[in-house]
Amino acid sequence: MKNIKVGIIGGTNGMGKWFAGLLKKEGYTVHVCGRKTKLGISDLAKLCEVIVVAVPISATADIIRKVGPMLNKDMLLMDLTSLKKEPVKMMLANSQAEVIGCHPLFGHQVKDSSGQNVILCPARGKKWLNWLKAVFKKNKLAVWEATPEKHDKMMAVIQALNHFNTITLGMALARTNVTLADINKFSTPIFRTKLDIIRKVFVESPELYLDIITGNPQTGKMLDIYEKALKDIRSKIKSGNKTESKKAIKKTAEKLYGSKDK
Ligand SMILES: NC(=O)c1ccc[n+]([C@@H]2O[C@H](COP(=O)([O-])OP(=O)(O)OC[C@H]3O[C@@H](n4cnc5c(N)ncnc54)[C@H](OP(=O)(O)O)[C@@H]3O)[C@@H](O)[C@H]2O)c1
């Protein structure tokens, strides 16, 4: 299958560019388009048998609606979107092509993606799945299959809850009015790691993180859990009752990591 041609919509930057690099390294012909490229979406659909949608989450549905009807049943339509339920539903509804939802669980900045997780949500057809898995596995990625529903449920924790927590920490930090100069002097390694994460969310890709949080149907549930946990530990710490705080920490550790007494 070496002479496969892959078209990546959104391949000029970010994750699309990362995927283009991976495929080119494997010897495949890759065409990319963005909003300002000479080649457009319909050129890619004519030139390629695999079409990858790798545009920002907010543009994904429109792009799928546009490109989907241009593809036939022997082709593959896939995406790299951080959410899976809606994009996979859209790909199935707007095209006859085989459909695979794909979410690489890392950013395009990683220098070496070996060992990183990739989730695949095979949704229609069997012809292309083994090819895609083989490409990832050859590059030492850990490939896992899941339904779009299971994927989004897990991402509500791994991404929505986690990034919400980072945003909350960043906002609280800003309200303390401490300066970066002082932070640099007084920070510990673990705090510097956290600060890098806060910077990534607030400065590098705020739109992506907000889309990931707001686009996940489970986010409301996560926010309730978060708020309850915050209220719970806040009241224990504020009351000055150290025994209660200790009990709560111990109970949580046992739930997360198992009992030490086992
Ligand atoms: N970044 C991550 O860490 C990460 C990780 C896993 C999955 N993802 C997913 O990957 C997808 C892309 O995110 P990203 O962070 O890679 O975004 P990005 O860095 O902003 O890149 C988006 C790409 O899409 C193109 N684009 C934007 N709007 C377009 C439109 N309307 N039509 C055609 N092309 C368009 C851009 O090119 P022009 O600006 O030149 O038009 C660019 O090539 C998202 O679905 C995201 O959820 C991202």
The ligand as an SDF file (V2000), in Angstrom:
LIG
                    3D

 48 52  0  0  0  0  0  0  0  0999 V2000
   -2.4560   20.6840   19.5020 N   0  0  0  0  0  0  0  0  0  0  0  0
   -2.5530   19.5670   20.1780 C   0  0  0  0  0  0  0  0  0  0  0  0
   -1.8710   19.3670   21.1720 O   0  0  0  0  0  0  0  0  0  0  0  0
   -3.5250   18.5120   19.7030 C   0  0  0  0  0  0  0  0  0  0  0  0
   -3.3550   17.1870   20.1670 C   0  0  0  0  0  0  0  0  0  0  0  0
   -4.2230   16.1950   19.6990 C   0  0  0  0  0  0  0  0  0  0  0  0
   -5.2460   16.5290   18.8270 C   0  0  0  0  0  0  0  0  0  0  0  0
   -5.3890   17.8280   18.4150 N   0  0  0  0  0  0  0  0  0  0  0  0
   -6.4690   18.1240   17.4880 C   0  0  0  0  0  0  0  0  0  0  0  0
   -5.9010   18.4640   16.2290 O   0  0  0  0  0  0  0  0  0  0  0  0
   -6.7680   19.3870   15.5450 C   0  0  0  0  0  0  0  0  0  0  0  0
   -5.9500   20.5900   15.1270 C   0  0  0  0  0  0  0  0  0  0  0  0
   -5.4690   21.2420   16.2790 O   0  0  0  0  0  0  0  0  0  0  0  0
   -4.0360   21.9630   16.2500 P   0  0  0  0  0  0  0  0  0  0  0  0
   -3.7230   22.3200   17.6450 O   0  0  0  0  0  0  0  0  0  0  0  0
   -3.0900   21.1740   15.4550 O   0  0  0  0  0  0  0  0  0  0  0  0
   -4.4600   23.3060   15.4670 O   0  0  0  0  0  0  0  0  0  0  0  0
   -3.5390   24.4030   14.7850 P   0  0  0  0  0  0  0  0  0  0  0  0
   -2.1270   24.2620   15.2520 O   0  0  0  0  0  0  0  0  0  0  0  0
   -4.2520   25.6860   14.9570 O   0  0  0  0  0  0  0  0  0  0  0  0
   -3.5700   23.9890   13.2490 O   0  0  0  0  0  0  0  0  0  0  0  0
   -4.7690   24.0080   12.5780 C   0  0  0  0  0  0  0  0  0  0  0  0
   -4.5440   23.7450   11.0930 C   0  0  0  0  0  0  0  0  0  0  0  0
   -5.7970   23.8590   10.4610 O   0  0  0  0  0  0  0  0  0  0  0  0
   -5.7530   24.8430    9.4350 C   0  0  0  0  0  0  0  0  0  0  0  0
   -7.0650   25.4790    9.4300 N   0  0  0  0  0  0  0  0  0  0  0  0
   -7.6340   26.2480   10.3790 C   0  0  0  0  0  0  0  0  0  0  0  0
   -8.8940   26.5670   10.0220 N   0  0  0  0  0  0  0  0  0  0  0  0
   -9.1030   25.9750    8.8180 C   0  0  0  0  0  0  0  0  0  0  0  0
  -10.1940   25.9470    7.9280 C   0  0  0  0  0  0  0  0  0  0  0  0
  -11.3420   26.5700    8.2160 N   0  0  0  0  0  0  0  0  0  0  0  0
  -10.0480   25.2500    6.7760 N   0  0  0  0  0  0  0  0  0  0  0  0
   -8.8930   24.5870    6.4780 C   0  0  0  0  0  0  0  0  0  0  0  0
   -7.8200   24.5880    7.2840 N   0  0  0  0  0  0  0  0  0  0  0  0
   -7.9420   25.2760    8.4460 C   0  0  0  0  0  0  0  0  0  0  0  0
   -4.5930   25.7360    9.8060 C   0  0  0  0  0  0  0  0  0  0  0  0
   -4.0160   26.3190    8.6590 O   0  0  0  0  0  0  0  0  0  0  0  0
   -4.2050   27.8790    8.2710 P   0  0  0  0  0  0  0  0  0  0  0  0
   -4.1510   28.6350    9.5580 O   0  0  0  0  0  0  0  0  0  0  0  0
   -3.0590   28.1200    7.3680 O   0  0  0  0  0  0  0  0  0  0  0  0
   -5.5280   27.9670    7.6020 O   0  0  0  0  0  0  0  0  0  0  0  0
   -3.6220   24.7330   10.4110 C   0  0  0  0  0  0  0  0  0  0  0  0
   -2.8990   24.0440    9.4100 O   0  0  0  0  0  0  0  0  0  0  0  0
   -7.8800   19.7600   16.5490 C   0  0  0  0  0  0  0  0  0  0  0  0
   -9.0180   19.0130   16.2340 O   0  0  0  0  0  0  0  0  0  0  0  0
   -7.3260   19.3360   17.8880 C   0  0  0  0  0  0  0  0  0  0  0  0
   -8.3640   18.9600   18.7620 O   0  0  0  0  0  0  0  0  0  0  0  0
   -4.5540   18.8180   18.8210 C   0  0  0  0  0  0  0  0  0  0  0  0
  1  2  1  0
  2  3  2  0
  2  4  1  0
  4  5  1  0
  4 48  2  0
  5  6  2  0
  6  7  1  0
  7  8  2  0
  8  9  1  0
  8 48  1  0
  9 10  1  0
  9 46  1  0
 10 11  1  0
 11 12  1  0
 11 44  1  0
 12 13  1  0
 13 14  1  0
 14 15  2  0
 14 16  1  0
 14 17  1  0
 17 18  1  0
 18 19  2  0
 18 20  1  0
 18 21  1  0
 21 22  1  0
 22 23  1  0
 23 24  1  0
 23 42  1  0
 24 25  1  0
 25 26  1  0
 25 36  1  0
 26 27  1  0
 26 35  1  0
 27 28  2  0
 28 29  1  0
 29 30  1  0
 29 35  2  0
 30 31  1  0
 30 32  2  0
 32 33  1  0
 33 34  2  0
 34 35  1  0
 36 37  1  0
 36 42  1  0
 37 38  1  0
 38 39  2  0
 38 40  1  0
 38 41  1  0
 42 43  1  0
 44 45  1  0
 44 46  1  0
 46 47  1  0
M  CHG  2   8   1  16  -1
M  END
$$$$
